[in-house]
């Protein structure tokens, strides 16, 4: 979690299940020292308490099954799914998860088929001339 906090900043709230690692005193101390204000726990042995996460897990399982995933191809297929999922606009927000999280769209192989827009060309030219 320290690596995540370093890369993306410390959240105000952390939500977890009641796993031993999340209710241990060491974890509570870590959260407090990191500046996390709230640690919310979902109900134990009650997956419907976190319905959104459970729905996402089901979606991933369905996609991997549809892709005929084997143990050897699991990571490759999972990465392929995640790239597409994070780039696709969400029906509620109209923005992709990557846009909401990172503030930009992910670049994929599909971007290679489109020429760069004019602002990108100008930026590349300016970098070349100032170097």
C-alpha positions in Angstrom: 0.0 0.0 0.0 2.9 2.3 0.6 3.9 1.9 -3.1 0.3 2.8 -4.1 0.3 5.8 -1.8 3.6 7.0 -3.2 2.4 6.7 -6.8 -1.1 8.1 -6.4 -1.2 10.0 -3.2 -2.7 9.1 0.2 -6.4 8.6 0.1 -8.7 10.1 2.8 -10.7 6.8 3.1 -9.6 3.2 2.6 -12.3 0.6 2.3 -11.4 -3.1 2.9 -12.9 -6.3 4.0 -12.4 -7.8 7.4 -9.3 -9.8 6.4 -6.8 -10.3 9.2 -4.2 -8.2 7.4 -6.7 -5.3 7.3 -7.7 -5.4 10.9 -4.3 -5.9 12.4 -2.9 -3.3 14.7 0.2 -2.8 12.4 -2.1 -1.9 9.4 -4.1 0.5 11.6 -0.9 2.2 12.6 0.3 2.3 9.0 -2.9 4.1 7.9 -2.7 6.5 10.8 0.9 7.4 10.1 0.2 7.7 6.4 -2.6 10.3 7.0 -5.6 8.1 6.1 -8.5 9.6 8.1 -11.1 6.8 7.7 -10.8 3.0 7.4 -14.2 1.5 6.5 -14.7 -2.3 6.7 -17.3 -4.2 4.8 -19.5 -6.8 6.5 -17.6 -10.1 6.9 -18.7 -13.1 4.8 -21.2 -10.8 3.1 -20.0 -10.1 -0.4 -23.2 -8.2 -1.4 -22.1 -5.4 1.0 -19.6 -4.5 -1.7 -21.8 -5.0 -4.7 -19.9 -2.9 -7.2 -16.7 -4.8 -6.6 -18.5 -8.1 -6.8 -20.1 -7.2 -10.1 -16.7 -6.2 -11.5 -15.2 -9.6 -10.4 -18.1 -11.3 -12.2 -17.5 -9.3 -15.3 -13.8 -10.2 -15.3 -14.6 -13.9 -14.9 -17.1 -13.8 -17.7 -14.7 -12.1 -20.1 -11.8 -14.4 -19.2 -14.1 -17.4 -19.8 -15.2 -16.0 -23.1 -11.6 -15.5 -24.1 -11.0 -19.2 -23.4 -8.3 -18.3 -21.0 -5.8 -20.9 -19.9 -3.4 -20.7 -17.0 -0.6 -19.9 -19.5 -2.6 -17.1 -21.1 -4.2 -15.7 -18.0 -2.0 -12.6 -17.5 -2.0 -11.7 -21.2 -5.8 -12.0 -21.5 -6.3 -10.1 -18.3 -4.0 -7.2 -19.5 -5.9 -7.1 -22.8 -9.2 -6.9 -21.0 -8.0 -4.2 -18.6 -6.6 -2.0 -21.4 -10.0 -2.0 -23.2 -12.0 -1.6 -20.0 -9.9 1.4 -18.8 -10.1 3.1 -22.2 -13.9 2.6 -22.8 -16.2 5.5 -21.7 -18.5 4.6 -18.8 -22.2 4.8 -19.5 -22.9 7.0 -16.4 -20.0 9.5 -16.5 -19.3 9.5 -20.3 -15.6 9.3 -19.5 -13.2 6.4 -19.4 -11.9 5.2 -16.0 -8.4 6.2 -17.2 -9.6 9.7 -17.9 -11.2 10.0 -14.5 -8.2 8.5 -12.7 -5.2 9.8 -14.6 -6.7 12.8 -16.3 -5.9 11.5 -19.8 -6.8 8.7 -22.1 -4.7 5.6 -22.5 -2.7 5.2 -25.7 -3.3 1.9 -27.4 -2.4 0.3 -30.7 -5.6 1.8 -32.2 -4.0 5.3 -31.8 -1.3 4.2 -34.3 -3.9 4.2 -37.1 -4.8 7.9 -36.5 -2.4 10.7 -37.3 -1.3 13.0 -34.5 -3.4 16.1 -33.9 -2.0 19.5 -34.6 -1.2 20.4 -30.9 0.9 17.2 -30.6 2.8 18.1 -33.8 3.5 21.6 -32.5 4.7 20.4 -29.2 7.1 17.9 -30.8 8.4 20.7 -33.1 8.9 23.0 -30.2 10.9 20.4 -28.3 13.1 19.8 -31.3 13.9 23.5 -31.8 14.6 24.3 -28.2 17.0 21.3 -27.7 
